[in-house]
Amino acid sequence: MDTNDQEKLVNCSKGIYQLFDTGGWGRKKEQRQSEVLFIEWASAVTGKGARFNCGGFAEGSEMGGSDRDLTVVIPNMVVLVNDSSEIKDSLVPGHTVFQMCEEGHRSCYAELRLETAETAEVNLVASQTCSLSQLLEVFPDGSKYITSKLVVEKVLKMMRNIRLRDAISVDINGPCGAYKFRAGDFGTGFEDNVYAIKGSAWPPTATEWLQRSRRFDWPSNDVIHQIADLGCLFVPLGDIYSDNQHREWRMSFVLAERLLIWNLNETQSYCYLILKLFLRMNKKITNTILDSFMMKTVLFWVAEETEKSSWKAENLIFCLEACMKKLLYFLQKKELPHYFVKNNNLLHGKMDDGDRIYAIEVKIDSMLGNLTTYVHELVGIICNGSDCIICNDISLSDMFHIDVLDGWLTRYSLHLPVYANTLHLFELAMSFFSIADIDVIQENFENIPQTILKEHVQLAFQIIYSRLGLGLYKHYLTNETVRDGNVEVDLLIEVERLLRFGLEKDAMTGKLQLVTFFIKCGRYTDAEDIIHSIFEEKVVLYEGLPLKGGLYKFAGLGDQRPQTTMAELIESPHIKIATDLYFRIDDWKYLPDALAHECLCYLGSISEQFIGHLVAVSPMVYMYFLSVLIYVHFKRSDVLNVIANLATRVESEQGTEMYQIGLNLLGYCHGLIGQYSNAIYYFQRSFKELPIIRNPCLLYTLMIIHKCSEKRVFE
């Protein structure tokens, strides 16, 4: 390679590295680790069991349309991975114990033989239980094995008992029960829920990994020890080539993989992202052969076999080349060894499709022949040789006039800024916790893991105090004994204090919660002052979930919200975030009537503790809705302008879980000002989105018919 080619590759490496960094991917992994660990810690201290976010979401490598993977450890069960009496003696009494039986099975697969009584109840989905005996297969010799097939079928049945309001269906996806959701611009998405049994220790079949000679000390000894302590899980999935598939369970090292990804440096992480982009851009030929787990495995092998100092920004293309050559080598050898269990070939049974394998090899060869052009193609940037803005190392700020970065972020990043997802995750997670749970979390804050970022601790504090404030107000509304004289005044002052503590957790959510409190108390002037304070700040607002969120500039309550261009974004002093608002169905007492009705229609259902029974509304829609209530109270003549803005925001949310609620809010607002035909129009559209009797649009329609028949004003 001559000097010019070498320089071009270095410049391209730096440019692509900077592009990923500008897109937030560098910070994203660190943020996501902290987010995930906080949520898991909060679940653990409140006794909600072991639930782990895994896969691309937990790693911070998810892209548009990616699935979300949740691993739930079945409580009070354990798998003995060896015959050590010492391990048996250390088990907590009351656990249902299984013995791993690997003999005669492919590496990483085993049958699980019951070692204790079968009288136990198994707690699976949403506290639904079944008898352990329903999941067992009994052999002639009296031995009993828990069967993966029966577990998955039982999980699927239980998941279908819980109706998620934006779920399209529930199906089996490998070892998982998978909720299929509407996912905005990406059509549909999946949340895979796998129910696993914890292993008692690190499995003997993976001992080689612990003892492996590592020339370049990756991973570090500290990480190796942490991974050994994590052990493994067993998930209900058998080897498809086995006669005993229905009984087999697969060893899962998802927690170890997650920890390794979190310990990658940024160049390694960006290589992994490009490998995943390679799959995405070539899924027609790779779909049945390769997957992101294999790409991750390739990266782990290359990281272990490469000098640490090589993984730096100027070498990104060279490191990617090493990964692609390693993948090609595995394909040609017809063997891709599992990173933790080398004798488990991940390509087992996949090499019969010679035409498809050949097509992948040709694609990789072509890519290796001109890596810079191919990388530009992956990230959606057109390379014009010497004029390429990446290869010539021009500042990325010069790219904005041709919208390259804007388009790339829209397609792949979904994460500008990174903080938006943190805020959304914490708000959503806190919505699952009762006020008693939140008290426990607050009491245990001094024991929070050090790996959780300080800004996340502060954010969690603010969200928790907001939830405590709302909980205290609900206590006030439901207990007449506290509504008396000084006790009432002191209690309401404390509610306001708690809500104000969370006022600045984001651009809008904390303030809108305080506005809701003021409106419920009849303090409309105070409520309007808070609404106006949102618009007085000269900031760019990143609103809602990445799936539907946009960047907006405030320009006064009565104006439309044009989307901000990337150039304006770069010039803005800073960005403020506004996440969606989530209300539990038992929060209805402190909500405005229209949202209270959304909750009340689900009250009494079997799954009120879960996401299907969280009422979600986007911040911009909620802000305009509250503004309409204020304008109606003061009898403002320009209330139609605010309703028009509400309509614009609602219509922008088609395809999201909040669209149907937005239509109901819009119809309700038209009803408030006596525009009954418009109200009926939006209620009809809401019913088309959610045609069930629990949709409050039916209630509103009957109210309008009744009130119109009596010629009374709709209040």
VEXGUVEX-770938 format. One line per 10 residues: number of its first residue (from 1); for each residue x, y, z of C-alpha. Coordinates in steps of 0.05 Angstrom, whole numbers, plus 5000, padded with zeros to 4 digits. Each point is the difference from the previous one (the first is absolute). Example, Ala and Ser with C-alpha at 12.3 -4.5 7.8 and 13.67 -1.06 7.14 Angstrom:
<atoms>
1	5246/4910/5156 | 5027/5069/4987
</atoms>
This chain:
<atoms>
1	5000/5000/5000 | 5030/5067/4979 | 5002/5062/5044 | 4940/5033/4967 | 4956/4939/5010 | 5023/4994/5072 | 4984/5073/5013 | 4932/4993/4968 | 4983/4941/5045 | 5023/5037/5062
11	4959/5061/4982 | 4940/4957/4985 | 5008/4965/5067 | 5003/5066/5037 | 4940/5027/4962 | 4956/4939/5012 | 5021/4999/5072 | 4981/5073/5007 | 4933/4986/4966 | 4983/4946/5051
21	5024/5045/5056 | 4958/5059/4977 | 4940/4953/4994 | 5005/4986/5074 | 5022/4927/4994 | 5063/5011/5041 | 4962/5026/5060 | 4941/4954/4988 | 5032/4936/5025 | 5022/5031/5066
31	4932/5032/5009 | 4962/4936/4984 | 5042/4959/5049 | 4983/5049/5055 | 4926/5002/4980 | 4993/4924/4999 | 5038/4989/5065 | 4958/5053/5036 | 4934/4968/4978 | 5025/4931/5018
41	5024/5024/5068 | 4934/5035/5014 | 4962/4936/4982 | 5045/4959/5045 | 4994/5044/5062 | 4924/5001/4993 | 4996/4925/4995 | 4976/4997/4928 | 5048/4945/4982 | 5057/4995/4951
51	4983/5030/4932 | 5057/5017/4952 | 5000/5043/4938 | 5044/4965/4949 | 5019/5002/4927 | 5008/5063/4959 | 4958/5043/5045 | 5041/4987/5062 | 5065/5005/4961 | 4981/5068/4970
61	5006/4972/4930 | 4926/4997/4980 | 4979/5032/4935 | 4933/5019/4970 | 4951/4942/5005 | 5045/4959/5046 | 4966/4951/5048 | 5005/5010/5074 | 5023/4939/5040 | 4979/4988/5072
71	5025/4940/5040 | 4959/4982/5061 | 5030/4951/5050 | 4947/4953/5026 | 5001/5008/5076 | 5017/4944/5048 | 5030/4955/4948 | 5073/4980/4988 | 5038/4953/4955 | 5059/4962/5030
81	5055/5002/4947 | 5042/4947/5035 | 4993/4948/5055 | 5036/5040/5054 | 4969/4987/5068 | 5029/5066/5023 | 4957/5038/4948 | 4939/4959/5019 | 5009/5017/5073 | 5006/5074/4985
91	4932/5005/4965 | 4945/5039/5033 | 4947/4953/5030 | 4935/4999/4962 | 5031/5003/4931 | 4979/4951/4947 | 5065/4967/4978 | 5016/4969/4932 | 5062/4962/4979 | 5032/5018/4934
101	5007/4938/4956 | 5047/5014/4941 | 5019/4930/4978 | 4977/4984/4929 | 4983/5072/4984 | 5033/5052/4957 | 5045/5050/5038 | 4960/5054/5036 | 4938/4957/5002 | 4975/4956/5057
111	4940/4967/5031 | 4980/5022/5070 | 4981/4944/5048 | 4958/5016/5061 | 5037/4986/5065 | 4948/5025/5050 | 4925/4991/5010 | 4953/5022/4944 | 4949/5032/5046 | 5026/5070/4989
121	4961/5055/4965 | 5038/5034/4943 | 4994/5075/4997 | 5006/5020/4927 | 4967/5059/4965 | 4972/5058/5040 | 4994/4960/5064 | 4958/4947/4963 | 5018/4931/5026 | 4993/4928/4979
131	5016/4933/5032 | 5070/4975/4986 | 4970/4932/4982 | 4968/5032/4938 | 5070/5014/4973 | 5031/4932/5012 | 5010/4938/4958 | 5003/4935/5040 | 5044/4943/4978 | 4986/4925/5012
141	5054/4999/5054 | 4964/5055/5038 | 5048/5056/4983 | 4969/5066/4981 | 5025/5054/4953 | 4974/5071/4990 | 4986/5007/4926 | 5018/5064/4962 | 4941/4991/4952 | 4948/4999/5056
151	5031/5060/5035 | 4999/5043/4937 | 4928/4979/4986 | 4979/5018/5071 | 5036/5067/4996 | 4966/5016/4934 | 4932/4984/5030 | 5013/5044/5061 | 5025/5058/4957 | 4937/4997/4959
161	4960/5009/5064 | 5030/5069/5005 | 4974/5047/4948 | 5050/5054/4984 | 4962/5059/4971 | 5049/5011/4942 | 5018/4926/4989 | 4978/4970/4934 | 5013/4928/5019 | 5039/4952/5044
171	5040/4945/4967 | 5058/4951/5012 | 5069/5024/4978 | 5050/4946/5017 | 5002/4993/5076 | 4960/5064/5008 | 4929/5024/5003 | 5001/5060/4955 | 4954/5060/5003 | 4991/5031/4932
181	4989/5075/5004 | 4985/5058/4956 | 5067/5037/4994 | 4988/5067/4966 | 5039/5010/4936 | 5030/4930/5005 | 4932/4966/4993 | 5004/4947/5054 | 5049/4979/5054 | 5007/4943/5049
191	5014/4993/5074 | 5027/4930/5012 | 4988/4973/5070 | 5041/4938/5017 | 4990/4964/5066 | 5064/4968/5024 | 5025/4957/5058 | 5063/5022/5035 | 5060/4953/5001 | 5034/4987/5066
201	5070/5019/4975 | 5043/5008/4939 | 4988/4937/4958 | 5057/4950/4992 | 4990/4999/4925 | 5025/5072/4999 | 5059/4991/5047 | 5048/5006/4941 | 4978/5073/4992 | 5021/5017/5071
211	5068/4966/4991 | 5013/5021/4928 | 5068/5030/4985 | 4991/5072/4977 | 5059/5032/4967 | 4971/5071/5002 | 4964/4996/5068 | 4931/5010/4972 | 4955/4997/5037 | 5035/5021/5063
221	5007/4953/5059 | 4952/5044/5039 | 4946/4992/4947 | 5013/4925/4995 | 4988/4993/5075 | 4936/5041/4996 | 4975/4956/4943 | 5016/4936/5038 | 4959/5026/5059 | 4941/5013/4953
231	4996/4927/4981 | 4951/4982/4945 | 4926/4994/4988 | 4959/4945/4968 | 4948/5022/4949 | 4945/4955/4972 | 5027/4986/4931 | 5023/4933/4974 | 5047/4982/4943 | 4957/4998/4937
241	5041/4941/4975 | 4989/4958/5063 | 4947/4947/5010 | 4992/5027/5071 | 4990/5072/4979 | 4935/5007/5039 | 5036/4983/5066 | 5067/5036/4990 | 5020/5066/5029 | 5056/5044/4973
251	5054/5033/5042 | 4997/5074/4995 | 5058/5047/5014 | 4961/5065/4986 | 5024/5034/5064 | 5072/4983/4984 | 4992/5025/4928 | 4968/5064/5026 | 5058/5012/5047 | 5051/4989/4944
261	4963/5050/4955 | 4999/5051/5055 | 5076/4991/5007 | 5016/5012/4926 | 5034/5065/4982 | 4967/5047/4950 | 5038/4974/4939 | 4979/4929/5017 | 4929/5023/5011 | 4997/5036/4933
271	5027/4938/4964 | 4944/4960/5031 | 4949/5052/4976 | 5027/4996/4929 | 4997/4923/5003 | 4927/5007/5020 | 4989/5049/4943 | 5031/4949/4953 | 4946/4950/5021 | 4946/5051/4992
281	5021/5023/4931 | 5009/4927/4975 | 4944/4964/5036 | 4975/4969/4935 | 5061/4956/4998 | 5020/4997/5073 | 4932/4991/5033 | 4999/4924/5010 | 5075/4993/5011 | 5027/5058/5042
291	4972/5041/5057 | 5023/5055/5047 | 5021/4949/5052 | 5049/4971/4950 | 5026/5070/4984 | 5011/5011/5074 | 5036/4934/5005 | 5046/5018/4942 | 5017/5066/5034 | 5015/4965/5066
301	5049/4953/4965 | 5035/5057/4964 | 5003/5042/5063 | 5033/4942/5037 | 5051/4988/4945 | 5019/5073/4986 | 5047/5047/5035 | 4960/5050/5043 | 5038/5060/4973 | 4974/4984/4929
311	4929/5018/5019 | 5002/5076/4989 | 4964/5050/4957 | 5050/5003/4943 | 4999/4924/4994 | 4924/4991/4996 | 5001/4976/4927 | 5059/4953/5014 | 4965/4971/5061 | 4937/4990/4959
321	5041/4966/4947 | 5026/4951/5052 | 4929/4984/5022 | 4975/4988/4929 | 5060/4956/4984 | 4986/4960/5064 | 4928/4991/4979 | 5021/4978/4931 | 5049/4951/5031 | 4946/4969/5044
331	4953/4993/4940 | 5053/4967/4958 | 5018/4954/5057 | 4926/4986/5011 | 5010/5010/5074 | 4985/5061/5044 | 5018/4980/5072 | 4957/5026/5057 | 5043/5050/5038 | 4989/4968/5068
341	4992/4927/4978 | 5048/4989/4942 | 4975/4932/4979 | 4931/5027/4987 | 5000/5018/4925 | 4950/5057/4988 | 4999/4981/4926 | 4977/4930/5016 | 4946/4979/4951 | 5004/5065/4961
351	5052/4982/4948 | 4955/4958/4956 | 4976/5062/4962 | 5062/5005/4957 | 4972/5054/4954 | 4984/5047/5057 | 5067/4987/5034 | 5036/5015/4935 | 4961/5064/4990 | 5021/5024/5070
361	5072/4983/4986 | 4998/5038/4934 | 4970/5060/5036 | 5054/4999/5053 | 5055/4994/4947 | 4970/5059/4963 | 4997/5040/5064 | 5073/4985/5017 | 5020/5022/4930 | 4977/5072/5014
371	4984/5009/5073 | 4994/5076/4999 | 4947/5000/4946 | 4962/4944/5034 | 5001/5034/5068 | 4974/5063/4968 | 4944/4960/4969 | 4982/4969/5067 | 4992/5067/5035 | 4965/5032/4941
381	5055/5048/4979 | 5018/5008/4926 | 5075/4998/4989 | 5025/5041/4941 | 5073/4982/5005 | 5043/5060/5015 | 4939/5042/5016 | 4975/4954/5055 | 4986/5040/5063 | 5019/4940/5043
391	5063/4976/4966 | 5028/5071/4997 | 4988/5008/5074 | 4956/5062/4993 | 4964/5020/5063 | 4932/4968/5005 | 4969/5068/5012 | 5011/5011/4926 | 4954/4942/4984 | 4936/5031/5026
401	4984/5040/4937 | 4992/4935/4962 | 4962/4965/5056 | 5046/4940/5001 | 5005/4995/5076 | 4926/5017/5007 | 4979/4942/4956 | 5049/4952/5032 | 4977/5016/5070 | 4928/4992/4980
411	5013/4931/4969 | 5045/4970/5053 | 5014/5040/5062 | 4931/5017/5028 | 5038/5028/5058 | 5011/5074/4995 | 5012/5018/5053 | 5017/4937/5040 | 4968/5028/5063 | 4930/4995/4968
421	4999/4924/5007 | 5024/5003/5072 | 4944/5047/5019 | 4949/4957/4964 | 5024/4935/5031 | 5001/5028/5070 | 4930/5031/4994 | 4973/4935/4972 | 5035/4957/5052 | 4976/5043/5058
431	4929/4994/4973 | 5002/4925/5016 | 5017/5013/5073 | 4948/5014/5054 | 5010/5057/5049 | 5022/4948/5052 | 5052/4974/4950 | 5026/5070/4988 | 5007/5011/5075 | 5044/4937/5002
441	5042/5025/4942 | 5010/5067/5035 | 5021/4966/5064 | 5052/4958/4964 | 5032/5055/4959 | 5063/4999/5042 | 5012/4929/4975 | 4993/5016/4926 | 5054/4967/4957 | 5060/5045/4984
451	4994/4982/4926 | 4937/5042/4995 | 5016/5070/4975 | 4991/5059/5047 | 4953/5036/4952 | 4956/4938/4999 | 4997/4999/5076 | 4980/5073/4999 | 4948/4988/4946 | 4972/4940/5038
461	4994/5043/5063 | 4960/5052/4961 | 4954/4949/4969 | 4990/4965/5067 | 4982/5065/5035 | 4950/5016/4945 | 4968/4931/5009 | 4999/5010/5076 | 4966/5067/4991 | 4947/4970/4955
471	4991/4942/5049 | 4991/5048/5059 | 4948/5039/4960 | 4963/4935/4985 | 5001/4986/5075 | 4970/5069/5012 | 4945/4988/4949 | 4981/4931/5027 | 5002/5016/5075 | 4949/5049/5028
481	5034/5001/5068 | 5059/5041/4972 | 4955/5051/4967 | 4990/5042/5061 | 5030/5067/5019 | 5075/5005/5010 | 5011/4926/4984 | 4972/5011/4930 | 5042/5063/4989 | 5064/4968/5024
491	4988/4938/4957 | 4988/5040/4936 | 5062/5042/5014 | 5040/4936/5006 | 4971/4973/4934 | 5020/5064/4964 | 5070/4997/5032 | 5011/4929/4975 | 4975/5016/4930 | 5044/5061/4996
501	5060/4958/5018 | 4989/4962/4936 | 4984/5062/4959 | 5066/5002/4962 | 5009/4926/4986 | 4985/5017/4927 | 4972/5056/4957 | 4927/4985/5012 | 4979/4937/5037 | 5013/5025/5070
511	4967/5067/4985 | 4939/4967/4969 | 4991/4957/5062 | 5000/5063/5042 | 4950/5033/4952 | 4955/4939/5008 | 5002/5010/5076 | 4984/5074/4994 | 4941/4987/4954 | 4972/4947/5047
521	5006/5051/5056 | 4967/5054/4959 | 5064/5042/4997 | 4994/5017/4925 | 5042/5062/5003 | 5058/4961/5031 | 4990/4946/4948 | 5003/5050/4943 | 5063/5031/5028 | 5035/4932/4997
531	4976/4988/4929 | 5028/5067/4978 | 5067/4986/5035 | 5010/4940/4954 | 4999/5046/4939 | 5043/5055/5029 | 5063/4959/4997 | 5038/5007/4934 | 5016/4927/4990 | 4991/4946/4949
541	4952/4947/5026 | 5010/4926/4985 | 4931/4973/5012 | 4975/4930/5014 | 5027/4932/4982 | 5053/4994/4946 | 4949/4960/4959 | 4957/5061/4991 | 5038/5057/5032 | 5024/5061/4964
551	5041/5062/5013 | 4958/5062/5010 | 5009/5074/5016 | 4951/5035/5045 | 4969/5063/4972 | 4940/5014/5044 | 4939/4961/5020 | 4957/5020/4940 | 5051/4983/4946 | 5014/4936/4962
561	5063/4962/5016 | 5045/4994/4938 | 5051/4944/5004 | 5070/5025/5013 | 5052/4989/4946 | 5067/4968/5016 | 5036/5066/4987 | 4955/5036/5050 | 5012/4944/5049 | 5075/5008/4998
571	4993/5075/5010 | 4953/4994/5059 | 5030/5013/5069 | 4974/4934/5028 | 4945/4949/4993 | 4946/4984/5051 | 4964/4934/5002 | 4927/4984/5011 | 4980/4928/5009 | 4931/4968/4997
581	4957/5000/5062 | 4976/4934/5029 | 4944/4992/5050 | 4979/4937/5036 | 4926/4984/4997 | 4994/5011/5075 | 5027/5071/4990 | 4933/5022/4971 | 4979/5042/5060 | 5052/5054/4989
591	4993/5004/4924 | 4956/5045/4958 | 4933/4967/4984 | 5018/4980/4929 | 5062/4961/5022 | 4965/4974/5062 | 4948/4968/4954 | 5056/4965/4961 | 5023/4969/5066 | 4931/4984/5027
601	4982/4960/4938 | 5056/4951/5019 | 4989/4999/5075 | 4989/4929/5025 | 5036/4964/4944 | 5047/4944/5019 | 5064/5033/4978 | 4996/5071/5027 | 5072/4998/5024 | 5028/4993/4930
611	5013/5042/4939 | 4933/4984/4967 | 4968/5040/5056 | 5044/5060/5001 | 4967/5059/4967 | 5052/5035/4957 | 4997/5069/4970 | 5053/5041/4964 | 5023/5064/5033 | 4981/5047/4943
621	4930/4971/4996 | 4991/5003/5076 | 5026/5071/5002 | 4950/5024/4947 | 4944/4961/5034 | 5014/5033/5067 | 5004/5067/4965 | 4931/4988/4971 | 4973/4988/5070 | 5031/5065/5023
631	4974/5040/4940 | 4930/4971/5010 | 5001/5019/5073 | 5019/5072/4985 | 4952/5000/4939 | 5055/5021/4952 | 4977/5014/4930 | 5063/4971/4968 | 4990/4931/5029 | 4990/4974/4929
641	5073/5016/4984 | 5022/4955/5057 | 4953/4945/4978 | 5028/5006/4930 | 5070/4990/5027 | 4975/4941/5041 | 4971/4970/4936 | 5067/5009/4963 | 5038/4964/5055 | 4949/4943/5005
651	5000/4987/4925 | 5077/4997/5001 | 4996/4940/5046 | 4964/4952/4954 | 5029/4930/5008 | 5019/5009/5073 | 4967/4973/5063 | 4978/5071/5019 | 4962/5017/4937 | 4933/4972/5023
661	5003/5037/5067 | 5019/5064/4963 | 4937/4993/4957 | 4958/4994/5062 | 5032/5061/5031 | 4987/5039/4936 | 4928/4979/4998 | 4992/5017/5073 | 5027/5071/4988 | 4952/5011/4943
671	4944/4977/5045 | 5021/5050/5053 | 4987/5059/4953 | 4936/4971/4972 | 5027/4975/4933 | 4963/4934/5005 | 5006/4978/4928 | 5076/5008/5002 | 5001/4963/5066 | 4961/4941/4972
681	5046/4999/4939 | 5062/4990/5044 | 4965/4950/5045 | 4982/4958/4939 | 5072/5000/4977 | 5022/4980/5071 | 4953/4941/4999 | 5028/4979/4932 | 5069/4999/5032 | 4977/4962/5062
691	4933/4966/4987 | 4986/4973/5070 | 4948/5018/5053 | 5056/5026/5046 | 5012/5058/4953 | 4970/5061/5036 | 4981/5031/4932 | 4935/4959/5007 | 4985/5034/5066 | 5014/5069/4971
701	4955/4986/4940 | 4942/4980/5045 | 5011/5061/5043 | 4996/5045/4939 | 4937/4967/4975 | 4968/5007/5068 | 5021/5072/5011 | 4980/5021/4930 | 4932/4968/5009 | 4991/5043/5062
711	5032/5060/4965 | 5051/5009/5055 | 5072/5022/4992 | 5052/4945/5002 | 5041/5012/5062
</atoms>
